[in-house]
């Protein structure tokens, strides 16, 4: 096997590995939760003040 054939084979293997990794990544990806999709990052949220702590 000459150098060109080895390089060609390596490229083919790398491509196959990349495809498998991408397939697994897509298969394991969780859909985004619906609650966070409804939140608007630009809205102002009021944080309630805690009760006065006695020191």
N, C-alpha and C positions, 0 to 999 in steps of 0.2 A: 504494500500500500504506500503510495507516494505522499508527499507533503500536501499536495492539493486535495487529495481524497480525504486525508485526515482532517484538514481544516473544514472541508465541506461537511464531513460527518459531525464534527464538533458543533458547527453552526446549526445543523439540523437538530442535534440533541438539545442545544440551548433553547431553540425555538419551541421544541416540544415541552421542555421543562417550564418555560415561561407560560405557555398555554395552560398547562396543568395547574400551576400556581394561581393563575388568574381565575380559572374555573373554580378552584377551591375557595379562593377569596370571595368570589361572588356567591357561592353556595352557602358560605358561613356568615355572610353579612346579614345583620339584623335590620329589619325595616325600622325607620325612625319612629319613635313613639308619637302617637297622634296628639298627646297633650302638649308637647313642646312645639309642634307645628302650629298650634293655635295661639301661642304666645308671640306677641309682637315685641321685638327687642327695643323699640323706640318708646314704648309706653312707660309712664312713671308709676312706680309701685311705692305705696306708702308703707313704711315699716313702723309698726306700733311700738311706742316707747314702753320699756319694762316698768313695772311698779318700782317705786323708790326703795332702794335697798338700804336698810338701817346699817350704819357703820359703827 
